[in-house]
Amino acid sequence: MLTYQQALGVILKRYDVERRVQPPYAERVWRLDRVRELLAALGDPHQCFPSVHVAGTKGKGSTTAMIASILRASGYRTGMYTSPHLHTFRERIQIDGTPIPESDLQRWATRFQPLLAARPEVTVFEAITALAMAYMAEEKVDVGVYEVGLGGRLDATNVLSPEVSVITSISMDHMQVLGDTLAQIAREKAGIIKPETPVLSAPQRPDALAVIEQIARDREARLAVIGRDWRWEREGQQEADGQWLTVTGPSEETQDWAALYLPLLGEHQLENATLAVATAWQLRQQGMSITFESVREGLATVQWPGRMEVLSKSPWLVVDGAHNSYSVEQLQRALHSHFGWDALHLIFGAGLTHQPQVLLRDMLPIADEVIVTRAGHPKASDPRQLQEHALGLGRTAIALPTPLQALEHALAAAHENDLILATGSLFLVADIREAWFDLQGLSQPPRDPPGSY
């Protein structure tokens, strides 16, 4: 049997659309028939259990995690598929909150090796998606919750026939692939809507919502929208440990679901939580045993690290994977809602495809000190280039080669009432988390061997 690192190589050392200059989103690159054929060779595992399908630009990972947590709290054996990961590839495929074990990944990669060798056009994400579906079927999950990788219409996950389709907030991202208008991007995201299948949407800008509504009508899919059919209201003050909300739905049964606690920060997460609650109610309407208490427990126990996560309170140390203008805007709003500080020390690192100059432009106004660094990932930007971007925007930045050095510098410079913010990409967030755990003498999260990606 393959070693764990060899198993990762079988999957990851293939044609990887995510790591290349991305071509237009067309059938010649993303082919659902190719995914269906691979799944057919595995016995169509995706048809062995009901599913929930989540697309969107921002919040789809958080919403996926919330829905899966509610289902677990309801007593269902729940599979969850998300991307990317923080520390180990295995986080992408979870059952009841536990990542796929190394031994199971080795076994499945060994089985996949001849199948993939015979199908050289299958991409990395397509292979991972098929493996996740096969593993969940083998583990006899009661339900699987799947996050779209890119777009929706031609994403490998769109082979699903879900019980509910969910669309989180849509904004401008991956324009070189999905289109350069919000309506074009919305059309790709709304491609997950299936005929006569309920669909739930976050609040959207008018041109995006118009596309979603039209596609839902064309496919006779009943659409409910947060802010119109479902509403939320914050309870009490926003704190650094979490926030409370009341959710109100369209039926008498869903009036005033009050005192729901959410350990995730930011107003945008209240929107995502309402979307998750609405999804749970829709699944209940379709026969699943989901109670208000299990909804309450699921939200209160959801874990989604690296997103507005507080690692320290004196000084504040916050990590967040914001990597586009919309997510930076949400991050700044959340910071001002949940925290106060004397000075903000920004640790910034970005992926090569994340428009670092734009992100810096958006972040520099709130930063008193700027430290740029490079995560240990092949897609990370050189800190010297980031330093030049900052200079071009009229700010000086300290360039340090590693996130550990950047964190040590920030901790030495910060006073107890300051805030250290590490952001720009999930790669950086992962490295800062590991550096913090190391400095505090805490157990490290599971990690993959160097050179795996």
Secondary structure in CASP SS format (residue, H / E / C, confidence):
PFRMAT SS
TARGET T0000
AUTHOR 0000-0000-0000
METHOD secondary structure of the structure
MODEL  1
M C 1.00
L C 1.00
T C 1.00
Y H 1.00
Q H 1.00
Q H 1.00
A H 1.00
L H 1.00
G H 1.00
V H 1.00
I H 1.00
L H 1.00
K C 1.00
R C 1.00
Y C 1.00
D C 1.00
V H 1.00
E H 1.00
R H 1.00
R C 1.00
V C 1.00
Q C 1.00
P C 1.00
P C 1.00
Y C 1.00
A C 1.00
E C 1.00
R C 1.00
V C 1.00
W C 1.00
R C 1.00
L H 1.00
D H 1.00
R H 1.00
V H 1.00
R H 1.00
E H 1.00
L H 1.00
L H 1.00
A H 1.00
A H 1.00
L C 1.00
G C 1.00
D C 1.00
P H 1.00
H H 1.00
Q H 1.00
C C 1.00
F C 1.00
P C 1.00
S E 1.00
V E 1.00
H E 1.00
V E 1.00
A E 1.00
G C 1.00
T C 1.00
K E 1.00
G C 1.00
K H 1.00
G H 1.00
S H 1.00
T H 1.00
T H 1.00
A H 1.00
M H 1.00
I H 1.00
A H 1.00
S H 1.00
I H 1.00
L H 1.00
R H 1.00
A H 1.00
S C 1.00
G C 1.00
Y C 1.00
R C 1.00
T E 1.00
G E 1.00
M E 1.00
Y E 1.00
T C 1.00
S C 1.00
P C 1.00
H C 1.00
L C 1.00
H C 1.00
T C 1.00
F H 1.00
R H 1.00
E H 1.00
R H 1.00
I E 1.00
Q E 1.00
I E 1.00
D C 1.00
G C 1.00
T E 1.00
P E 1.00
I C 1.00
P C 1.00
E H 1.00
S H 1.00
D H 1.00
L H 1.00
Q H 1.00
R H 1.00
W H 1.00
A H 1.00
T H 1.00
R H 1.00
F H 1.00
Q H 1.00
P H 1.00
L H 1.00
L H 1.00
A H 1.00
A C 1.00
R C 1.00
P C 1.00
E C 1.00
V C 1.00
T C 1.00
V H 1.00
F H 1.00
E H 1.00
A H 1.00
I H 1.00
T H 1.00
A H 1.00
L H 1.00
A H 1.00
M H 1.00
A H 1.00
Y H 1.00
M H 1.00
A H 1.00
E H 1.00
E C 1.00
K C 1.00
V C 1.00
D C 1.00
V E 1.00
G E 1.00
V E 1.00
Y E 1.00
E E 1.00
V C 1.00
G C 1.00
L C 1.00
G C 1.00
G C 1.00
R C 1.00
L C 1.00
D C 1.00
A H 1.00
T H 1.00
N H 1.00
V H 1.00
L C 1.00
S C 1.00
P C 1.00
E C 1.00
V E 1.00
S E 1.00
V E 1.00
I E 1.00
T C 1.00
S E 1.00
I C 1.00
S C 1.00
M C 1.00
D C 1.00
H C 1.00
M H 1.00
Q H 1.00
V H 1.00
L H 1.00
G C 1.00
D C 1.00
T C 1.00
L H 1.00
A H 1.00
Q H 1.00
I H 1.00
A H 1.00
R H 1.00
E H 1.00
K H 1.00
A H 1.00
G H 1.00
I H 1.00
I C 1.00
K C 1.00
P C 1.00
E C 1.00
T C 1.00
P C 1.00
V E 1.00
L E 1.00
S E 1.00
A C 1.00
P C 1.00
Q C 1.00
R C 1.00
P H 1.00
D H 1.00
A H 1.00
L H 1.00
A H 1.00
V H 1.00
I H 1.00
E H 1.00
Q H 1.00
I H 1.00
A H 1.00
R H 1.00
D H 1.00
R C 1.00
E C 1.00
A C 1.00
R C 1.00
L E 1.00
A E 1.00
V E 1.00
I E 1.00
G C 1.00
R C 1.00
D C 1.00
W E 1.00
R E 1.00
W E 1.00
E E 1.00
R E 1.00
E E 1.00
G C 1.00
Q C 1.00
Q C 1.00
E C 1.00
A C 1.00
D C 1.00
G C 1.00
Q E 1.00
W E 1.00
L E 1.00
T E 1.00
V E 1.00
T E 1.00
G C 1.00
P C 1.00
S C 1.00
E H 1.00
E H 1.00
T H 1.00
Q C 1.00
D C 1.00
W E 1.00
A E 1.00
A E 1.00
L E 1.00
Y E 1.00
L E 1.00
P C 1.00
L C 1.00
L C 1.00
G C 1.00
E H 1.00
H H 1.00
Q H 1.00
L H 1.00
E H 1.00
N H 1.00
A H 1.00
T H 1.00
L H 1.00
A H 1.00
V H 1.00
A H 1.00
T H 1.00
A H 1.00
W H 1.00
Q H 1.00
L H 1.00
R H 1.00
Q H 1.00
Q C 1.00
G C 1.00
M C 1.00
S C 1.00
I C 1.00
T C 1.00
F H 1.00
E H 1.00
S H 1.00
V H 1.00
R H 1.00
E H 1.00
G H 1.00
L H 1.00
A H 1.00
T C 1.00
V C 1.00
Q C 1.00
W C 1.00
P C 1.00
G C 1.00
R C 1.00
M C 1.00
E E 1.00
V E 1.00
L E 1.00
S E 1.00
K E 1.00
S C 1.00
P C 1.00
W E 1.00
L E 1.00
V E 1.00
V E 1.00
D E 1.00
G C 1.00
A C 1.00
H C 1.00
N C 1.00
S H 1.00
Y H 1.00
S H 1.00
V H 1.00
E H 1.00
Q H 1.00
L H 1.00
Q H 1.00
R H 1.00
A H 1.00
L H 1.00
H H 1.00
S H 1.00
H H 1.00
F C 1.00
G C 1.00
W C 1.00
D C 1.00
A C 1.00
L E 1.00
H E 1.00
L E 1.00
I E 1.00
F E 1.00
G C 1.00
A C 1.00
G E 1.00
L C 1.00
T C 1.00
H C 1.00
Q C 1.00
P H 1.00
Q H 1.00
V H 1.00
L H 1.00
L H 1.00
R H 1.00
D H 1.00
M H 1.00
L H 1.00
P H 1.00
I H 1.00
A C 1.00
D C 1.00
E E 1.00
V E 1.00
I E 1.00
V E 1.00
T C 1.00
R C 1.00
A C 1.00
G C 1.00
H C 1.00
P C 1.00
K C 1.00
A E 1.00
S C 1.00
D C 1.00
P H 1.00
R H 1.00
Q H 1.00
L H 1.00
Q H 1.00
E H 1.00
H H 1.00
A H 1.00
L H 1.00
G H 1.00
L C 1.00
G C 1.00
R C 1.00
T C 1.00
A C 1.00
I E 1.00
A E 1.00
L C 1.00
P C 1.00
T C 1.00
P H 1.00
L H 1.00
Q H 1.00
A H 1.00
L H 1.00
E H 1.00
H H 1.00
A H 1.00
L H 1.00
A H 1.00
A H 1.00
A C 1.00
H C 1.00
E C 1.00
N C 1.00
D C 1.00
L E 1.00
I E 1.00
L E 1.00
A E 1.00
T E 1.00
G C 1.00
S C 1.00
L H 1.00
F H 1.00
L H 1.00
V H 1.00
A H 1.00
D H 1.00
I H 1.00
R H 1.00
E H 1.00
A H 1.00
W H 1.00
F H 1.00
D H 1.00
L H 1.00
Q H 1.00
G C 1.00
L C 1.00
S C 1.00
Q C 1.00
P C 1.00
P C 1.00
R C 1.00
D C 1.00
P C 1.00
P C 1.00
G C 1.00
S C 1.00
Y C 1.00
END
